[in-house]
């Protein structure tokens, strides 16, 4: 069994693993899983490609064909709240939201308007999926780094205007925005596999200026080894 470590891009995965013993070497081609022993743990590395469609395809294939005992999704994200999650900080998803699912109306998207949930069973999933990062970290024997936890929205198109930002904030009050988290979270739930999504904050949502991608990647790199190394005691994030 292996811990699957996935990122949308090779740049994000390379940065996330840059301080991890055993991670050196060329990364697999997008969509191809490569197994390595990193920090004494069996891992499976995967670059998915950007966006929810690529993420869904990669997650379905990986969880159907590989012996995976946990998923660690790492990368960068935008922040809706620079006080709680400033640029260069770490953000942990405690729920995933897909705001584009449902019936489009003049008032916005009604997730229940189509009458079909995205997942039915003991837990119905419409546009929001609650996560348990602390419990899932304990299940895989990982230690959560000090970070800020909050809801994360997954979008197909990055929010680049104040009007869209205000609509999302009014409906969901999220902490961060990403492009891959929801399909991974849903796939992991269906496969009954622990799931942790950790991202470095690179920018403020709604603005195309003030990005600091390097700071986000460096922060991510410092945190990831604690999540890979097995047998550690769980420490709650802030």
C-alpha positions in Angstrom: 0.0 0.0 0.0 1.2 3.5 -0.8 0.5 7.1 0.0 -0.5 8.8 -3.2 0.9 12.3 -3.6 -0.7 14.3 -6.4 -0.4 17.8 -7.8 -1.9 19.5 -10.8 1.5 20.5 -12.2 5.1 19.1 -12.1 6.2 22.5 -10.7 4.0 22.1 -7.7 4.9 18.4 -7.1 8.6 19.1 -7.5 8.5 21.9 -5.0 6.4 20.0 -2.5 8.9 17.1 -2.5 12.1 19.2 -2.7 13.0 18.7 0.9 12.1 15.0 1.1 14.8 12.4 1.2 14.3 9.8 -1.6 12.3 12.2 -3.9 15.1 13.2 -6.2 14.8 12.3 -9.9 12.6 13.2 -12.8 8.9 13.2 -12.2 6.5 10.9 -14.1 4.7 12.2 -17.1 1.2 13.7 -16.4 -1.3 10.9 -15.8 1.4 8.3 -15.0 2.0 7.0 -11.5 5.5 6.3 -10.3 6.3 4.6 -7.0 9.2 5.7 -4.8 10.2 5.2 -1.2 10.3 8.7 0.3 11.3 9.4 3.9 10.9 5.7 4.6 7.4 5.5 3.2 6.0 3.9 0.1 4.6 6.6 -2.1 3.0 6.9 -5.5 3.6 10.2 -7.3 1.1 11.6 -9.8 0.9 14.8 -11.9 -2.8 15.2 -12.9 -3.0 18.2 -15.2 -4.8 21.4 -14.3 -8.5 21.7 -13.7 -11.4 19.6 -12.4 -11.8 17.4 -15.5 -8.1 16.4 -15.4 -8.3 15.9 -11.7 -11.4 13.7 -11.9 -9.9 11.5 -14.7 -6.6 11.1 -12.7 -8.3 10.4 -9.4 -10.6 7.7 -10.9 -7.8 5.9 -12.7 -5.4 6.1 -9.7 -7.9 4.9 -7.1 -9.2 2.1 -9.3 -5.9 0.6 -10.3 -3.5 1.3 -7.5 -3.2 0.0 -3.9 -3.5 3.4 -2.2 -4.0 3.8 1.6 -4.2 7.6 1.5 -4.2 10.6 -0.8 -2.2 13.8 -0.3 -3.2 16.6 -2.7 -0.7 19.4 -2.7 -0.3 22.6 -4.6 -1.1 26.3 -4.5 -4.3 28.2 -4.0 -5.8 31.7 -3.9 -7.0 33.2 -0.7 -10.4 34.9 0.0 -9.2 36.1 3.4 -5.7 37.6 3.6 -6.0 38.1 7.4 -6.5 34.4 8.1 -4.6 33.0 5.1 -2.1 35.6 3.9 0.0 35.1 0.8 2.8 32.7 1.6 0.9 30.8 4.3 -0.4 27.2 4.4 -4.1 26.4 3.9 -5.8 23.1 4.7 -9.2 22.2 3.2 -11.8 21.1 5.8 -14.5 21.0 3.1 -14.5 21.0 -0.7 -17.1 23.0 -2.7 -18.0 22.8 -6.4 -20.0 26.0 -7.0 -20.6 25.3 -10.6 -22.9 22.2 -10.1 -26.6 22.6 -10.3 -29.3 24.7 -12.1 -28.2 28.1 -13.3 -30.8 30.8 -12.4 -30.8 34.6 -12.5 -30.0 34.4 -8.8 -27.1 32.1 -9.2 -26.5 28.3 -9.3 -29.0 26.2 -7.3 -27.1 22.9 -6.5 -30.3 21.0 -5.8 -32.1 22.4 -8.8 -31.4 19.3 -11.0 -32.7 17.0 -8.2 -29.7 14.7 -8.7 -26.9 14.7 -6.1 -23.4 14.1 -7.2 -23.3 11.3 -4.7 -26.1 9.4 -3.0 -25.9 7.0 -0.1 -25.3 7.4 3.6 -24.2 11.0 2.8 -25.7 13.0 0.0 -23.2 15.3 -1.8 -24.6 18.2 -3.8 -22.1 21.1 -4.1 -20.3 20.7 -0.7 -18.3 17.8 0.8 -17.2 17.9 4.4 -13.7 16.7 5.0 -11.9 15.3 8.2 -8.2 16.2 7.7 -7.3 15.5 11.4 -9.0 12.1 11.4 -7.6 11.3 8.0 -4.1 12.3 9.0 -4.4 10.0 12.0 -5.5 7.2 9.7 -2.4 7.4 7.6 -0.1 8.1 10.6 0.8 11.7 9.5 1.3 14.9 11.3 -0.6 18.0 10.2 1.6 21.1 10.0 0.7 24.4 11.5 -1.8 25.9 9.1 -5.2 27.5 8.7 -8.1 25.2 7.9 -11.2 26.3 6.0 -13.5 25.6 3.1 -12.0 25.5 -0.4 -13.9 26.0 -3.6 -12.9 24.2 -6.8 -13.5 26.1 -10.0 -12.9 25.4 -13.7 -12.1 29.1 -14.3 -10.0 31.1 -11.9 -11.9 34.0 -10.3 -10.5 37.2 -11.8 -13.1 39.8 -11.0 -14.7 41.3 -7.9 -18.3 40.4 -8.9 -17.6 36.7 -9.1 -15.6 36.8 -5.9 -18.4 38.5 -4.0 -21.0 36.0 -5.3 -18.8 33.0 -4.1 -18.1 34.6 -0.8 -21.8 35.4 -0.2 -22.9 31.8 -0.9 -20.1 29.8 0.6 -17.7 31.9 2.7 -14.7 30.0 1.6 -11.1 30.4 2.7 -9.4 29.4 -0.6 -9.9 28.7 -4.3 -8.4 25.8 -6.2 -9.0 23.9 -9.4 -8.7 20.2 -8.5 -9.8 19.6 -4.9 -13.5 18.6 -5.2 -13.1 15.7 -7.6 -10.2 14.3 -5.6 -12.2 14.6 -2.4 -15.3 12.9 -3.9 -13.2 10.1 -5.4 -11.4 9.5 -2.1 -14.7 9.4 -0.2 -16.2 6.9 -2.7 -13.1 4.7 -2.4 -13.1 5.1 1.5 -9.5 6.4 1.3 -8.1 9.1 3.7 -7.7 12.5 1.9 -5.7 15.6 2.8 -5.5 18.7 0.7 -2.7 21.1 1.6 -1.9 24.2 -0.4 0.5 27.2 -0.2 -1.3 30.5 -0.7 0.0 32.3 -3.8 -2.4 35.1 -4.5 -5.6 36.9 -3.4 -8.7 35.6 -5.2 -10.1 38.1 -7.7 -6.9 40.0 -8.3 -4.3 39.3 -11.1 -1.6 41.3 -9.3 0.4 40.7 -6.1 1.1 37.0 -6.7 4.0 35.3 -4.9 4.2 31.8 -6.3 7.7 31.3 -4.9 6.6 32.0 -1.3 3.7 29.6 -1.7 5.9 26.8 -3.0 8.6 27.3 -0.3 6.0 27.2 2.4 4.5 24.0 0.9 8.0 22.4 0.7 8.7 22.9 4.4 5.4 21.3 5.4 5.1 18.3 3.2 7.8 16.1 4.9 5.7 16.0 8.1 2.8 14.5 6.1 4.8 11.8 4.4 7.0 10.5 7.3 5.1 7.6 8.9 4.6 7.0 12.6 4.3 10.5 13.8 1.9 11.9 16.4 -1.0 13.9 15.1 -0.7 17.6 15.9 -3.7 19.8 15.2 -3.4 22.8 12.8 -4.3 26.3 14.0 
